[in-house]
Amino acid sequence: MSAPIRDLVIVGGGTAGWMMAAAASRFLSDGRRRITLVESEAIGTVGVGEATIPPIREFNAMLGIAEPDFVAATAATMKLGIEFHGWGAPNHRYIHPFGEQGRAFNGVDFHMAWLKHRDAEGVGGIEDYWMAAAAARRARFAPPSPDPRSPQSQLAYAYHFDAALYAALLRRFAEAGGVVRVEGRIAGVERDGGTGHVALLHLDDGRTVAGEMFVDCSGFRSLLLGDAIGVAFQDWSHWLPCDRAIAVPCGRTDPLAPLTRATAHDAGWRWRIPLQHRTGNGLVYSRAHLSDDEAAARLLGGLDAAAEDSPRLLSFRTGRRTRMWEGNVVALGLAAGFLEPLESTSIHLIQSGIQKLFALFPDRGFAPVLASEYNRLMAAQFDAVRDFVILHYHANGRRGEPFWDALRDMAPPDTLAARLALFREHGRVLRYDDDLFSVASWVAVLLGQNVLPRGYDPLVDSLDDARVIDAMRGLRASYARAAEAMPGHAAFLGRLNAPSARAAGTV
């Protein structure tokens, strides 16, 4: 007979802790289960992840948080993709847009037709065939159209937001749903002598917090999974050598671009994230190639407006725990692993972990098969995102810079090497079950960084060339027209923030 979990304890607040708490209050709170979150105001949160990918909209909708309320509460802006500067070559730029690309021709992927006909008059660049890219280049935004015939139906979007404000919004939601917050610093962890499960948290003021299941959201410390239980960390720094980030906000700049910007420099890259009230900035770098003082000077010297705070220095190792569920402890967020925020995946990996945990939620028996399946799924997702991030470094076109030369010449993971070989032959990209990123996303980065295949899918040759080229020209023009008809990004946000939109929960 099943013995339901009665006491669920979340260790740590921040984005990961309060996402878990909010979701637990919505789906696990049945009047008999106690949900407790333990955090200390004295322990700061990383809070540099302010950009997301489209699935965040599903998470908010799952909680019942209306978009106008979310945007107002978190100073959010819309995000249509990421603009990469200096990755393919020092003065080169491209966009990794969200959403679909072009239209398939008789089942043949659009980019295959583009590879054959890219030099034909009026065909233009590959980015011209993404609705998100066409709108982002014009600093325009509108929601996707429900009409599948409209180019705007192919648009997808996410958000930029203030991570501290998002955590505060989720905290209000969770506490209203019955989650109890305990203020305190954890001084010790007590484990059951028989099972090895975590049984008790000792706070530094002498109080204790007991639980039957624990979710470790303690950040890089990985207080439960790493320190107390001893699950090993799998280090990926040989592929991703950046180990430092320095972050600072500055004033808002206009026009308000619906894009994250990632600009490469000789020892890493810098981010620019536009919010309604300010701009988030950060410099990611390898300590072996750039000193902390020089990184701070570069960051401050490259701001688009005056700095609004002192720079914050963060140290990290890229990698993940070999297991993210062990015994009665599941780790989320930085406690489970870290990938630099190049493709804005940090918050999504938290969301994915929560969703998989709910799908495999245990009783007090903690059947090993549940943890095994969770670990398999989460490891596969982390590894797939790792490969996508490594791609940006490995496919770089910067020459004569030791940091970038080494990354271009390194042997990538076998899984990424196989993908690259497949693409370089005939432009093929296969999507696997564990992939977060779509075929269109892989195509955007590969072609954006000038990885051109030797050929294209032979099935393209079965199509009528003149008709395909004419259709491509029409598609390109339709995306441009649709983008021109959209309101400006700032104007759209103004409408969304209007009291009438918030009252209705819609635009």
Buried (B, 14 or more C-beta within 10 A) or exposed (E): EEEEBEBBBBBBBBBBBBBBBBBBBBBBBEEEBBBBBBBBEEBEBBBBBBBBBBBBBEBBEBBEBBBBBBBBBBBBBBBBBBBBBBBBBBEBBBBBBBBBBBBEBEEBBBBBBBBBBBEBEEBBEBBBBBBBBBBBBBBBBBBBBEEEEBBBBBBBBBBBBBBBBBBBBBBEBBBEBBBEBBEBEBEEBEBEEEEEBBBBBBBEEEEEBEBBBBBBBBBBBBBBBBBBBEBEBBEBEEBBBBBBBBBBBBEBBEEBBBBBBBBBBBBBBBBBBBBBEBBBBBBBBBBEBBEBEEBBEBBBEBBEEEBBEEBBEBEBBBBBBEBBBBBBBBBBBBBBBBBBBBBBBBBBBBBBBBBBBEEBBBBBEBEEEBBEBBBEBBBBBBBBBBBBBBBBBBBBBBEEBEBBEEBBEEEBBEBBEEBBEBBBEBBBBEEEEBBBBBBBBBBBBBBBBBBEBEEBBEBBEEBEEEEBBEBBBEBBBBBBEBBEEBEBBBBBBEEBEBEEBBEEEEE
